Amino acid sequence: MSLSKFLDYLSYEKRYSRHTLLAYKNDLESFQFYLQGSDKVKKIEKVNKYDVRSFLIDLSRKNLSHRSINRKLASLRSYYFFLQKIQRITINPLHEISSLKEKKEAQVAFSINEIDRLFSHELFSSDFLGHRDQLILKMLYYTGMRRGELIELRLKNIDIYAQILLVMGKRKKERKIPIRESLAHEINHYIPLRAAYVKEGECALFITEKGQKTYPKYIYNIVHKYLALVSLKTKKSPHMLRHTFATHLLDHGADLNSIKELLGHSSLAATQIYTHSSMRRLKEIYKKTHPRDAQK
């Protein structure tokens, strides 16, 4: 009962997306499953810090990455904080549990050359799926929107003539994203092709070959498929196109505040994560433009 209340809380009060809710649900159910398989079966509300530590050890033995384990920890923290809030527990079993140290991997944006190759016409078939796949990739790269935002984009959210998209971001915050004229033309060309495949009543812009709304793994597979044809980089995800969008904007003179608004971030600190790869260029600009260095 407490778990369903917690998910309702995340949905209606925190306004988390369905994808996020599913992640929380899976993390908490995996902990419940572990407890049921342990020697001393306990309800999830009755655990102590030793049960949590034992769970973490079990995850480590299964070779889960520190990042994956920390995500599960974050879900458990939120859940037990909620139980304290509604006075179901008095002591939080995660109070003395620290997150594992993660090895930070540099996120290297795709180069302009790789992006140019990605959008070369010979990669895509001339049928509906080819046009759809290319538009999906362009929407991610030209707008910097999140995968979930792309999936939830509706026909009514697109103003072709004003060249603006209305995107529903995290916690159901709306923002407007301007698009290039060429991208607006491609959307306009795609819509009648979509009409021949879409199931009646489906409003999502992007659909599967069966005419239904796409889903996270479906979009990931499309993006990975085409990026694998043009790049040897390890990470070939929708998020990396978002990262590349932000990096290329910064490289070409956009200020951080503008990038922040386009990405839908609530703070500049979040935006800076995407722009570390441009630090060398910023240092070069600093040396050329700072009055003390410029005089030398």
C-alpha positions in Angstrom: 0.0 0.0 0.0 2.8 2.4 0.9 4.5 1.8 -2.4 1.4 2.7 -4.4 0.9 5.8 -2.3 4.5 6.8 -3.0 4.1 6.4 -6.7 0.9 8.4 -6.6 2.8 11.1 -4.7 5.5 11.2 -7.4 2.9 11.3 -10.1 0.4 13.9 -8.8 2.5 16.0 -6.5 6.0 15.8 -7.9 4.6 15.4 -11.5 7.2 13.0 -12.6 7.0 11.4 -16.1 5.7 7.9 -16.7 9.3 6.8 -17.6 10.6 8.1 -14.3 7.8 6.5 -12.3 8.6 3.2 -14.0 12.2 3.5 -13.0 11.3 4.2 -9.3 8.8 1.3 -9.4 11.4 -1.1 -10.8 14.1 -0.1 -8.3 11.8 -0.5 -5.3 10.4 -3.8 -6.5 13.9 -5.2 -7.0 14.6 -4.4 -3.3 11.4 -6.1 -2.3 12.3 -9.1 -4.4 15.7 -9.2 -2.7 14.1 -9.1 0.8 11.7 -11.9 -0.1 14.7 -14.1 -1.2 16.8 -13.3 1.9 17.0 -15.6 5.0 15.0 -13.2 7.1 12.0 -12.0 5.1 11.0 -8.4 6.0 8.5 -5.9 4.7 10.1 -3.0 2.9 8.9 -0.6 5.6 10.6 -2.6 8.3 14.2 -2.8 7.1 17.2 -1.4 8.8 20.6 -0.1 7.5 22.1 -3.5 7.6 19.4 -4.8 5.2 20.2 -2.0 2.8 23.9 -2.6 3.0 23.4 -6.3 2.3 21.3 -5.3 -0.7 24.1 -3.1 -2.0 26.6 -5.9 -1.6 24.3 -8.2 -3.6 24.1 -5.7 -6.4 27.9 -5.3 -6.5 28.3 -9.1 -6.7 26.0 -9.0 -9.8 28.5 -6.5 -11.3 26.1 -3.6 -11.5 27.9 -0.3 -12.1 28.3 2.2 -9.3 26.0 4.5 -11.3 23.2 1.9 -11.5 23.6 1.1 -7.8 23.4 4.8 -6.9 20.3 5.2 -8.9 18.6 2.5 -6.9 19.9 4.1 -3.7 18.3 7.4 -4.8 15.0 5.7 -5.3 15.2 4.1 -1.9 16.1 7.4 -0.3 13.1 9.1 -1.8 10.8 6.3 -0.7 12.0 6.3 2.9 11.9 10.0 3.1 8.3 9.8 1.9 7.5 7.2 4.6 9.0 9.6 7.2 6.9 12.4 5.8 3.6 10.4 6.2 4.9 9.1 9.6 5.0 5.5 8.7 8.6 5.2 10.0 10.6 7.2 12.5 14.1 6.2 11.5 15.3 6.3 7.9 17.4 3.1 7.2 19.4 5.1 4.6 20.5 7.8 7.0 24.0 6.4 7.3 24.3 5.0 3.8 26.5 6.9 1.4 26.5 6.8 -2.4 29.3 4.9 -4.1 31.9 6.9 -5.8 31.4 7.0 -9.6 34.1 7.1 -12.2 33.4 10.2 -14.2 33.5 9.5 -17.9 34.1 12.4 -20.3 31.1 12.9 -22.6 32.7 13.8 -26.0 30.3 15.5 -28.3 30.0 14.3 -31.9 32.1 16.4 -34.3 30.6 18.6 -37.0 32.0 16.1 -39.6 30.2 13.2 -37.9 26.9 15.1 -37.8 27.3 16.0 -41.5 27.8 12.3 -42.3 24.8 11.4 -40.1 22.5 13.5 -42.2 23.8 12.4 -45.6 20.8 11.2 -47.6 22.4 7.8 -48.5 22.0 6.6 -44.9 18.2 6.7 -45.1 15.7 4.8 -47.2 13.2 6.9 -49.3 10.1 5.4 -47.7 8.1 6.6 -44.7 10.5 4.9 -42.1 13.5 6.5 -43.7 12.0 10.0 -43.6 10.8 9.4 -40.0 14.2 8.2 -38.8 16.0 11.2 -40.3 13.5 13.6 -38.8 13.8 12.0 -35.4 17.6 12.5 -35.5 17.3 16.1 -36.7 14.8 17.0 -34.1 17.1 15.7 -31.3 20.2 17.5 -32.7 18.6 20.7 -33.9 16.4 21.3 -30.8 18.3 19.6 -28.0 15.1 18.1 -26.6 15.1 15.1 -24.4 14.0 11.6 -25.7 10.9 11.7 -23.5 10.0 15.1 -24.8 10.3 13.9 -28.4 8.1 10.9 -27.7 5.4 13.0 -26.1 5.5 15.7 -28.9 2.0 16.1 -30.4 0.9 17.5 -33.8 -0.9 20.3 -31.9 2.4 21.3 -30.3 3.9 22.3 -33.7 3.5 25.7 -35.2 5.0 25.3 -38.7 4.5 28.9 -39.7 5.9 30.5 -36.6 8.6 27.7 -36.6 8.1 27.0 -32.9 7.7 23.7 -30.9 5.8 23.6 -27.6 7.6 21.0 -25.5 6.5 19.4 -22.3 9.6 19.1 -20.1 10.4 17.6 -16.8 7.7 18.0 -14.1 5.3 19.1 -16.9 7.0 22.4 -17.4 6.3 23.8 -20.9 8.8 25.6 -23.0 9.0 26.9 -26.5 11.8 25.9 -28.8 12.5 27.7 -32.1 13.3 25.6 -35.1 15.1 26.2 -38.4 13.1 26.9 -41.5 14.5 23.8 -43.1 13.4 21.7 -40.2 9.9 23.2 -40.4 9.7 22.2 -44.1 10.8 18.6 -43.2 8.1 18.3 -40.5 5.6 19.6 -43.0 6.7 17.0 -45.6 6.6 14.2 -42.9 3.1 14.8 -41.6 1.2 13.6 -44.8 3.5 10.5 -44.9 2.6 9.8 -41.3 -1.1 10.0 -42.1 -0.9 6.9 -44.2 0.4 4.8 -41.3 -1.0 6.3 -38.1 -3.7 4.5 -36.0 -6.9 6.4 -35.6 -6.8 8.7 -32.6 -3.0 8.7 -32.2 -1.7 12.3 -31.8 2.0 11.7 -31.3 4.1 13.2 -34.0 6.4 10.2 -34.2 4.9 6.7 -34.6 6.1 3.1 -35.1 5.6 1.2 -38.3 2.4 -0.1 -36.6 1.0 3.4 -36.3 1.4 3.7 -32.6 3.3 6.1 -30.4 7.0 5.4 -30.0 8.7 4.5 -26.7 12.1 5.0 -25.1 13.9 1.8 -26.3 12.4 2.3 -29.8 13.9 5.8 -30.1 17.2 4.7 -28.6 17.5 1.8 -31.2 16.9 4.2 -34.1 19.5 6.7 -32.8 22.1 4.1 -32.0 21.6 2.4 -35.4 22.5 5.5 -37.5 25.2 6.9 -35.2 27.0 3.5 -35.4 27.3 4.1 -39.1 29.1 7.4 -38.7 31.0 7.3 -35.4 33.2 5.0 -33.4 32.4 6.7 -30.1 31.1 4.4 -27.3 28.0 6.4 -26.4 25.5 6.7 -29.2 22.3 7.7 -27.5 19.6 10.4 -27.8 21.2 12.1 -24.8 24.5 12.4 -26.7 22.7 14.3 -29.5 21.4 16.7 -26.8 24.9 17.0 -25.4 26.2 17.7 -29.0 23.5 20.3 -29.6 24.6 22.2 -26.4 28.3 21.9 -27.2 28.0 23.0 -30.8 25.9 26.1 -29.8 28.6 27.1 -27.2 31.4 26.5 -29.7 29.7 28.9 -32.1 29.1 31.7 -29.6 25.8 31.0 -27.8 25.8 32.1 -24.2 25.0 29.7 -21.4 21.7 31.3 -20.4 20.4 30.9 -23.9 21.4 27.2 -23.9 19.9 26.8 -20.5 16.5 28.0 -21.8 16.6 25.8 -24.9 17.5 22.7 -22.9 14.8 23.4 -20.3 17.2 23.4 -17.3 16.3 25.0 -14.0 19.8 26.2 -13.3 23.0 27.0 -15.0 24.8 24.4 -13.0 22.9 21.7 -14.9 23.7 23.3 -18.3 27.5 23.4 -17.5 27.6 19.6 -17.5 26.9 19.7 -21.2 29.5 22.3 -22.0 32.8 21.1 -20.4 34.1 19.9 -23.7 34.1 23.5 -24.9 36.5 24.6 -22.2 39.5 24.7 -24.4 37.8 27.1 -26.8 36.7 29.3 -23.9 40.3 29.5 -22.7 41.4 30.5 -26.2 38.7 33.3 -26.3 39.8 34.4 -22.8 43.5 34.7 -23.9 42.5 36.7 -27.0 40.0 39.0 -25.4 41.2 39.7 -21.9 42.7 43.2 -21.9 45.9 42.2 -20.1 46.6 39.3 -22.4 45.4 41.1 -25.5 48.1 43.8 -25.1 50.9 41.3 -25.2 
